[in-house]
């Protein structure tokens, strides 16, 4: 048999990670109405919180109970984004992440496009990486939507000034915004483990709704287990264990130990469930 024609040999772009595939995946993901509907729903959370606090304070009833940063909203609008992130972490963020991650492979399979993606010289491993990157980018965009909406509505309805941290120290507006972005980054990192879990579950079925639901249920279950003191030995291994550790970023000096532990924990979940997704997807018959 003669040697292959060099003109049709795989190009470096095709042999590499496939930045073109990643760009295409992101383009498809963020061109969907569902994606923007979820981002708008997340952005609505800080708006609802800000309006509720504004109406409450306008009636002379004060901001009510809840965490101290919720009560601090009336004094500084930058706390709107923080309050919205904390309130979104238990359900709203896992729900949207679960929808995107659960749809990665199962959605393609249900539409019959998965086999065509694999006919193109993308490769199963590369396709898994591209799908994970796409879901991970959404995991970054989701808390960012909350932060941006919270900052805008907070500036409109409440005064903006030097930020009084939970430790009692004051920082400038610029540093306060930087802290807010750092908190958003913390939340994004926190969702990477769930993203990997959703990717793995998505390789197990051709029904995207089932993969989405299973991913969200696991997130809720992990949080319930994390709240049970009887199994405290298990808490450090739960991917939700550090989700609310963002509070440490509102102290002076910044406590980054929790950030590092959270990142290491999420990395572990990405590696383990990424390997499980690889094992399942590379042995799955999708071309039949």
N, C-alpha and C positions, 0 to 999 in steps of 0.2 A: 504494500500500500504506500502510495506517495505521501510525502510530508504535507501537512496542511499549508495552504496558501498563507504566507505571512500577512497578506493584506487583511485577512479576516481573523488574525490572532487576537486573543483578548487584549483589550486596551488596559493601561494602568488604572483608569477610572473604574472599569468593570472588575478588575482584580482587587481593588481597594474596598474601603468601607461602603462606597456608593453614595457620595454626597448628593448626586442627582436624584437617587431614590429617596433620600431623606427629604430633600426639597419638595419632591412630588408628594410624599406622604403628608408633609406639613400643609402643602397647598390644598390637598383633598380634605384634610382634617378641618382646617380653618375656613373652608368654603362651605361647610355644611351648616345648615340653619340650626341643627341641634346643638352644635358646638357653641355658636353664638348665643343661643337661647340659654344654655347653661351658664355661660359667662355673665350674661345679663341678669340671670336669676341670682348669681352670687353677688353681683354688684348691687343688687337691690337690698341685700341684707344690711349693709351699713346705712343705706338711705332710710330704711324702716327704723333702725335703731336711733339714728339721729333725729328723725321726725318725732318719734315717740318720746325721746328725752326732752326735746325742745318743747313739745306740747305739755309734757308733765311739769317742766320747770316754769313754763308760762302760766300754769294754773296755780303756781305757788306750792306745789306738792313735792318739789325736789325731784332728783333723779331716781329716787327709790332705792331698793336694795340691790344686791348683786355684788360682783367683784369691785374693788376700789377704783379700777380704771374706768368702769362704767359710770360711777359717780363723778369721776374727774372730767367727763366729757363736757359738762357745762363750763368748766374752767379753761379747757383747751381742746379744740376740735380735732387735734391730732390723735386723741385717744379713741375716736370713732373707729378708725381702721383696726386698732388693736382689739377693741371690744368685739367688732364684727368677726375678726379672725378666730378669736377664742370661741365665740358662739357658733361659728361655722364648722369648726374642727370635728365635733362629735358626729355630725350627720351630713350636712350639706356638701362639704368638701369630699368626704369619702363617697358620697352618692355620685357626684360628677366624675370623680376619678374612676370609680367602678364602671360607669357607663362607657367611658373612653377605653379603659384598659380591657374590659371584657369584650369589647367589639373588635379588638385588634385582629385576631385570627379568625374567630368564629364569624365575624361579620363578613369577611371575605369568603369564607366557606359557604355561608348561607346564600350569598349572592352568586355563587359559582365562579367567582373571579380568582379564587386562590390558586387553582391549577394553572391559570394563565400567567399569574405572577411568577410561578415556579418554572414555566416554560421559558420565560425570559431569563437570560443567564444571571439571575440574581443570587440564587442559592438559598437554601433554607436558613442557614445560620445568619446570613446577611439580612434576609427578610425579617427574621426575629429581632435583630438589632435595630433595624429601621423602624419596626413597629413599636419597640420599646422606647426608642428615642422620641418618636412622635407623641406617645402617651406621656413621657416625661416632660416634654415641652408644654403640654397642656397642664401638667401638675405644677409647672412654674407660672403659667398664665393665670390659673385659677386664683391663687392667693394674691397675685398681682392685681387682678381685677378688683378684689375686695379692698386692697390697700389704696388703689387709685381712687375708687369711688368714695371710700371713707374719707380720704384726705380732702377731696373736692367738696363733699357735702358738709364735712366738718368745718371747712373754711367759710362756707356760706352761712351756716346756722350758728356757729359759735366763734368766740375769739381765738386767735392763734398767737401764741407767744412762747416764751421760754417754757420748757417742759419740766415739770416736777416728777421725778421718777418715784417708783415704789419705795426706794431706799431713803427718800426725802431730799436727795440732791437735785439741783437744777442744771439743765443743759440748754444750749441755744436751740433755736428753731432748726437750723441746718443740721445739727447733730441729732435732733429729735427725728427729723425726716430720715436721716441715715439709719437710726435705730429701727424705724418703722420698716424700711426696706430690708434690713437684716432679719427682722422678725418674719417678713414675708419669705425670705430665703430659707429660714429655719423651717417654716411650714411646708415649703416646696420639697425640701429634703425629707421631711417626715412622711411625705406621700409616696416616695420612691419605692419603699418596700411594698406598699399596697399595689402600686403599679405593676411590679414584678409578679405579685401573686395573681393579679387580674390577667396578665399575659399568659401565665401558666394555665389558669383555668380556661382561658380562651382556646388553648390548644386541645382541650379535652372534648369539645363539643362543636357542633355546627349550628347551635342555637344561641345567638348572641345575647338574647334576653336572659337566658339561663346563666350564662357566664357573668353578665352584669349583676344579676341578683345575688349569685353566690359570692361574688367579690364584696359587695356591700354587706351581706350578712356576716361574712368573716370579719369585716372591720368592726361591726357592731358587737359581735361576739367577743372579739379581743378586748374591746373597751369594757364590756361587762366583766370579763375575767380579771381585768386590770383593777377593777373596783372592789374585788373580793379579797379582804385581808387574810382569809384562810389559806389562800394559795399564793402568798407573797413570794415564795421561792420561784414561782413561775413568771412573775411580773417583769424581771429584767430581760426575758426572752421574747416578750410580746412586742410586736412591731408598733403598737400604740402606746407603749410605756412612756415614751418621752414626748408625746405629742403636745402636751401642755407645758413643756419645759421652756417655752418661749418667754415665760414670765421672768426668767433669769436675765433676759436681755434688757429688762426695764430697771435694772439696778446699777449702782455705781460703786465699784468698777464692774464692767461687764463680766459675767460669769460664763465663760466659754466651755467649761468642762461638760456641761449638759449638751451643748451643741456638738462637741466631738463625739460623745457617747452615742448621741442620736444618729449622727452620720455613720458611725461604725456599725451600729445595729441595722440601719437601713441598707448599708452596703452588704452586710451578711445576708439579708433577705433577698437582695438583688442577685447575689451570687448563687444562693441555694435554689431559688425559684427560677432563675435564669437557666441554671443547669437542668432542672426538672423540665422546663419548657423545651430546652434543646433535646433532651432525651426523648420526650414525647413526640415533638414535631418532626425530628429527623427519622423516626421509625413509623410515622403515620402515613398511610396510603391516601394521598389526596389527588392522585392523578388518574385513579381508576374511573 
